[in-house]
Amino acid sequence: MENNDEVINIVMEESDNSKSNIPVIDMREFEDLLDSEKAYQKLREACEEWGCFRIINHGIPTPLMSEMKTVVRSLLDLPEEIKQRNTDVVTGSGYMAPSLMNPLYEGLGLYDFGSLEALNSFFDQLDASSYQRDVIEKYAKGVHEMAMDMGRKLAKSLGVKKIDPLKEWVCQFRINKYNFSPESVGSSGVQLHTDSGFLTVLQEDENVSGLEIMNKNGDFVPIEPCPGTLLLNLGDVAKAWSNGRFCNVKHRVQCKEASIRVSIASFLLGPKNGTVEIPQELVDDEHPRLYKPFIYEEYRSHRLSEKLHTGEALQFIETHNIA
């Protein structure tokens, strides 16, 4: 990665000196036999205490990230009538226009970018050029592989060995645009929420901040962009799957300056078929099962219909609620 040492130094300096920073995970440390045990411990602690962390040396080339941002901006600037062709596969997976709840936000989406058929459908809906298709395909492949690898590392950090089912989990893609203006400074871009799925990979806007997370004390922590890195968040599925050990981080986007903010999010959601279930390694006499097995899309639908945006829907799959 170009200028990677510079990126690392910037991040580490922020980690030492800024109370607003979050854990930084160097992916190269997992490859070093001397550092790997410490790396897994650091990863586990980041997930338990924060539910989010920044990664460096993640394998996505910096030039590709830059190209992807250019392509994303061009798609989000398409005429409204073209963007509306980006229809839902499941609720919320297609084009989202500004709404009363989130008037500054709009986004385009793709339900499963691990599927070539789904990718081609997305391209056709938006009349994507061959260049745009090529960039998105390369980016999707890299992020999908990295998300699956991180899923395996998260499992290993807890001592879980059987992790093959993650291969069948849907990976959703969403590109986000926040239409910030002088009049909107100080207002909300997206309300406080948790992500419903397992893991979110976010490429932030490298120039415009606005993301804030809530720590365990209930304080909002501003997350400043750091070019060349990726931000990872854990969602409701991760909390349930880990038997309550991982934190499903609450976060929001605030308008802090009058500039358009663009971000690229990839969501490892849950299995297409079958249930989300706590691994047996995480259940014993001292750690009883907290959540019953559930189907992700049923959980997500319940969360949406009941407007439970910050993880409250997990109470309905807690084991003490079994009739």
C-alpha positions as CSV (number, residue, x, y, z in Angstrom):
1,M,0.0,0.0,0.0
2,E,1.4,3.4,-0.9
3,N,2.5,5.6,2.0
4,N,1.5,2.9,4.4
5,D,4.1,3.7,7.0
6,E,2.9,7.3,7.0
7,V,-0.7,6.1,7.5
8,I,0.3,3.9,10.4
9,N,2.2,6.8,12.0
10,I,-0.7,9.1,11.7
11,V,-3.1,6.5,13.2
12,M,-0.8,5.6,16.0
13,E,-0.3,9.2,16.9
14,E,-4.0,9.8,17.0
15,S,-4.4,6.7,19.2
16,D,-1.9,8.0,21.7
17,N,-3.0,11.6,21.8
18,S,-6.7,11.8,21.0
19,K,-9.4,10.7,23.4
20,S,-11.7,10.4,20.4
21,N,-9.8,7.5,18.9
22,I,-10.6,3.8,18.7
23,P,-8.5,0.7,18.6
24,V,-6.3,0.2,15.6
25,I,-5.7,-3.3,14.3
26,D,-2.7,-4.0,12.0
27,M,-3.6,-7.0,9.9
28,R,0.0,-7.9,9.3
29,E,0.4,-8.8,12.9
30,F,-1.8,-11.9,12.4
31,E,0.7,-13.3,10.0
32,D,3.6,-13.0,12.4
33,L,3.9,-16.0,14.7
34,L,5.4,-13.8,17.5
35,D,2.7,-11.2,17.2
36,S,-0.4,-13.2,16.3
37,E,-1.5,-14.2,19.8
38,K,-1.3,-10.5,20.9
39,A,-3.2,-9.5,17.7
40,Y,-6.1,-11.8,18.4
41,Q,-6.2,-10.6,22.0
42,K,-6.3,-7.0,20.9
43,L,-9.0,-7.7,18.3
44,R,-11.1,-9.5,20.9
45,E,-10.8,-6.7,23.4
46,A,-11.7,-4.1,20.7
47,C,-14.8,-6.0,20.0
48,E,-15.8,-6.5,23.6
49,E,-15.1,-2.9,24.7
50,W,-15.8,-0.8,21.7
51,G,-17.6,-2.9,19.0
52,C,-15.6,-1.0,16.4
53,F,-12.0,-0.6,15.3
54,R,-9.8,0.7,12.5
55,I,-7.7,-1.6,10.4
56,I,-4.5,-0.9,8.5
57,N,-2.6,-3.2,6.1
58,H,-5.9,-4.6,5.0
59,G,-5.0,-5.6,1.5
60,I,-7.3,-3.2,-0.4
61,P,-4.9,-1.1,-2.6
62,T,-5.0,2.7,-2.0
63,P,-5.4,3.5,-5.7
64,L,-8.4,1.2,-5.9
65,M,-10.0,2.9,-2.9
66,S,-9.5,6.2,-4.6
67,E,-11.0,5.0,-7.9
68,M,-13.9,3.5,-6.0
69,K,-14.7,6.8,-4.3
70,T,-14.7,8.6,-7.8
71,V,-17.0,5.9,-9.2
72,V,-19.3,6.2,-6.2
73,R,-19.6,9.9,-6.5
74,S,-20.5,9.7,-10.2
75,L,-23.3,7.1,-9.4
76,L,-24.7,9.2,-6.6
77,D,-24.8,12.2,-8.9
78,L,-26.9,10.4,-11.5
79,P,-30.4,11.9,-12.3
80,E,-33.1,10.9,-9.9
81,E,-35.0,8.9,-12.4
82,I,-32.0,6.6,-13.0
83,K,-31.2,6.2,-9.3
84,Q,-34.8,5.1,-8.7
85,R,-34.2,2.1,-10.9
86,N,-32.0,0.7,-8.1
87,T,-34.9,-1.3,-6.5
88,D,-35.0,-3.3,-3.3
89,V,-34.4,-7.0,-3.2
90,V,-35.2,-6.8,0.5
91,T,-36.5,-3.7,2.3
92,G,-33.8,-1.0,2.3
93,S,-31.4,-2.7,-0.1
94,G,-32.0,-0.4,-3.1
95,Y,-32.1,3.4,-3.6
96,M,-33.0,5.4,-0.5
97,A,-34.1,9.0,-1.2
98,P,-34.0,11.7,1.4
99,S,-36.8,11.2,3.9
100,L,-38.5,12.9,6.8
101,M,-36.4,10.9,9.3
102,N,-33.1,11.4,7.4
103,P,-33.6,14.4,5.1
104,L,-29.9,14.9,4.3
105,Y,-29.2,11.3,3.4
106,E,-29.6,9.3,0.2
107,G,-28.0,6.1,-0.9
108,L,-27.7,3.3,-3.5
109,G,-27.5,-0.4,-2.6
110,L,-26.8,-3.9,-3.7
111,Y,-28.2,-6.8,-1.6
112,D,-25.4,-9.4,-2.2
113,F,-22.2,-8.2,-3.8
114,G,-20.8,-11.7,-3.5
115,S,-23.1,-12.7,-6.3
116,L,-22.1,-11.9,-9.9
117,E,-25.7,-12.0,-10.9
118,A,-26.6,-9.3,-8.3
119,L,-23.6,-7.2,-9.4
120,N,-24.7,-7.3,-13.0
121,S,-28.3,-6.4,-12.1
122,F,-27.0,-3.4,-10.1
123,F,-24.8,-2.3,-13.1
124,D,-27.7,-2.6,-15.5
125,Q,-30.1,-0.6,-13.3
126,L,-27.7,2.3,-13.3
127,D,-26.3,2.1,-16.8
128,A,-22.8,1.7,-15.4
129,S,-19.9,2.0,-17.8
130,S,-17.4,-0.8,-18.3
131,Y,-14.9,1.2,-16.3
132,Q,-17.3,1.6,-13.4
133,R,-18.2,-2.1,-13.5
134,D,-14.5,-3.1,-13.5
135,V,-13.7,-0.9,-10.5
136,I,-16.7,-2.0,-8.4
137,E,-16.1,-5.7,-9.2
138,K,-12.4,-5.4,-8.1
139,Y,-13.4,-3.5,-4.9
140,A,-16.3,-5.9,-4.1
141,K,-14.0,-8.9,-4.5
142,G,-11.3,-7.4,-2.2
143,V,-13.7,-6.3,0.5
144,H,-15.8,-9.5,0.4
145,E,-12.6,-11.6,0.9
146,M,-11.4,-9.3,3.6
147,A,-14.8,-9.4,5.4
148,M,-14.8,-13.2,5.3
149,D,-11.3,-13.3,6.6
150,M,-12.1,-10.9,9.4
151,G,-15.1,-13.1,10.3
152,R,-12.8,-16.0,10.7
153,K,-10.4,-14.0,12.9
154,L,-13.3,-12.8,15.1
155,A,-14.3,-16.4,15.6
156,K,-10.8,-17.5,16.3
157,S,-10.3,-14.6,18.8
158,L,-13.1,-16.3,20.9
159,G,-11.7,-19.8,20.5
160,V,-14.3,-20.8,17.9
161,K,-12.9,-23.2,15.4
162,K,-15.8,-24.2,13.0
163,I,-16.5,-21.1,10.9
164,D,-17.2,-22.4,7.4
165,P,-20.9,-21.3,7.6
166,L,-19.8,-17.7,7.2
167,K,-19.2,-18.4,3.5
168,E,-22.9,-18.6,3.0
169,W,-23.6,-15.2,4.7
170,V,-24.9,-12.3,2.6
171,C,-22.6,-9.3,2.1
172,Q,-24.7,-6.2,1.3
173,F,-23.2,-3.1,-0.3
174,R,-24.4,0.5,0.2
175,I,-23.0,3.8,-1.0
176,N,-24.0,6.9,1.0
177,K,-24.3,10.6,0.3
178,Y,-25.0,13.2,2.9
179,N,-26.1,16.5,1.4
180,F,-24.7,18.8,4.1
181,S,-25.3,22.5,3.6
182,P,-24.7,25.7,5.7
183,E,-28.3,25.5,7.0
184,S,-27.9,21.9,8.1
185,V,-24.7,22.3,10.2
186,G,-25.4,20.9,13.7
187,S,-28.2,18.7,12.6
188,S,-28.4,14.9,12.2
189,G,-27.3,13.2,9.0
190,V,-28.4,9.7,10.2
191,Q,-30.1,9.0,13.5
192,L,-28.5,7.0,16.3
193,H,-28.6,3.2,15.4
194,T,-26.8,-0.1,15.5
195,D,-26.3,-2.1,12.4
196,S,-28.5,-5.2,12.3
197,G,-26.0,-7.6,10.8
198,F,-22.7,-9.1,11.9
199,L,-19.9,-6.9,10.6
200,T,-19.8,-3.5,8.7
201,V,-16.7,-2.4,6.6
202,L,-16.7,1.3,6.1
203,Q,-14.6,3.4,3.8
204,E,-15.1,6.9,5.2
205,D,-15.0,10.2,3.4
206,E,-11.4,11.1,3.7
207,N,-12.1,14.9,3.9
208,V,-15.5,15.3,5.7
209,S,-16.0,14.0,9.2
210,G,-19.4,13.4,10.9
211,L,-19.4,9.9,12.2
212,E,-19.8,9.5,16.0
213,I,-20.0,6.3,18.1
214,M,-21.4,5.9,21.6
215,N,-19.0,4.3,24.1
216,K,-20.0,2.2,27.0
217,N,-20.4,5.3,29.2
218,G,-23.0,6.7,26.9
219,D,-20.7,9.4,25.6
220,F,-20.4,10.3,21.9
221,V,-16.9,9.8,20.4
222,P,-16.2,11.6,17.1
223,I,-14.4,9.5,14.6
224,E,-12.0,11.5,12.4
225,P,-11.2,10.1,8.9
226,C,-7.9,8.5,8.3
227,P,-7.2,8.0,4.5
228,G,-6.1,4.5,3.5
229,T,-7.7,2.7,6.5
230,L,-11.0,1.0,6.9
231,L,-13.4,1.3,9.8
232,L,-15.1,-1.9,11.1
233,N,-18.3,-1.9,13.2
234,L,-20.1,-4.9,14.8
235,G,-23.8,-5.2,14.7
236,D,-26.7,-7.0,16.5
237,V,-25.9,-10.4,14.9
238,A,-22.3,-10.2,16.3
239,K,-23.6,-9.5,19.8
240,A,-26.1,-12.4,19.7
241,W,-23.7,-14.8,17.9
242,S,-20.9,-14.1,20.4
243,N,-23.3,-14.9,23.4
244,G,-23.2,-11.2,24.4
245,R,-19.4,-10.9,24.4
246,F,-19.1,-8.5,21.5
247,C,-20.5,-5.0,21.6
248,N,-23.0,-3.9,18.9
249,V,-21.8,-0.3,18.7
250,K,-24.4,2.6,18.5
251,H,-23.4,5.3,16.0
252,R,-24.8,8.3,14.2
253,V,-23.8,10.8,11.5
254,Q,-23.8,14.5,12.4
255,C,-23.5,17.5,10.0
256,K,-20.4,19.3,11.1
257,E,-19.6,21.3,8.0
258,A,-21.3,22.4,4.8
259,S,-19.7,19.8,2.5
260,I,-21.1,16.8,0.7
261,R,-20.0,13.6,2.6
262,V,-19.7,10.3,0.8
263,S,-19.0,6.9,2.3
264,I,-18.9,3.2,1.1
265,A,-20.3,0.6,3.4
266,S,-20.2,-3.2,3.1
267,F,-22.3,-5.3,5.5
268,L,-21.7,-8.9,6.3
269,L,-25.3,-9.6,7.4
270,G,-26.2,-13.2,8.2
271,P,-26.9,-16.5,6.5
272,K,-29.1,-16.7,3.3
273,N,-30.5,-19.9,4.6
274,G,-30.5,-21.4,8.1
275,T,-30.1,-19.8,11.5
276,V,-27.7,-17.6,13.4
277,E,-26.7,-19.7,16.5
278,I,-24.2,-19.2,19.3
279,P,-21.2,-21.6,18.8
280,Q,-21.0,-24.4,21.4
281,E,-17.5,-23.2,22.5
282,L,-19.1,-20.0,23.9
283,V,-21.7,-21.8,26.1
284,D,-21.0,-23.5,29.4
285,D,-22.1,-23.4,33.0
286,E,-20.5,-20.0,33.6
287,H,-21.7,-18.6,30.3
288,P,-25.3,-19.8,29.7
289,R,-26.9,-19.3,26.3
290,L,-28.3,-15.8,26.2
291,Y,-29.9,-15.9,22.8
292,K,-32.0,-18.5,21.0
293,P,-31.2,-19.4,17.3
294,F,-32.9,-17.0,14.9
295,I,-33.2,-16.3,11.2
296,Y,-31.5,-13.1,10.3
297,E,-34.1,-11.7,7.8
298,E,-36.9,-12.4,10.3
299,Y,-35.0,-10.5,13.0
300,R,-34.2,-7.6,10.6
301,S,-37.9,-7.4,9.5
302,H,-39.1,-7.3,13.1
303,R,-36.5,-4.6,13.9
304,L,-37.7,-2.5,10.9
305,S,-41.5,-3.0,11.5
306,E,-41.2,-2.1,15.2
307,K,-38.7,0.8,14.6
308,L,-36.2,-0.6,17.0
309,H,-33.1,1.0,15.7
310,T,-30.5,0.7,18.5
311,G,-30.5,-3.1,19.2
312,E,-33.6,-3.3,21.4
313,A,-35.0,-6.0,19.1
314,L,-32.4,-8.4,20.6
315,Q,-34.6,-8.7,23.7
316,F,-37.1,-10.7,21.6
317,I,-34.6,-13.5,21.0
318,E,-33.2,-13.7,24.5
319,T,-33.5,-17.2,26.0
320,H,-35.6,-16.1,29.0
321,N,-38.3,-15.0,26.5
322,I,-38.8,-18.6,25.3
323,A,-42.4,-19.6,26.1
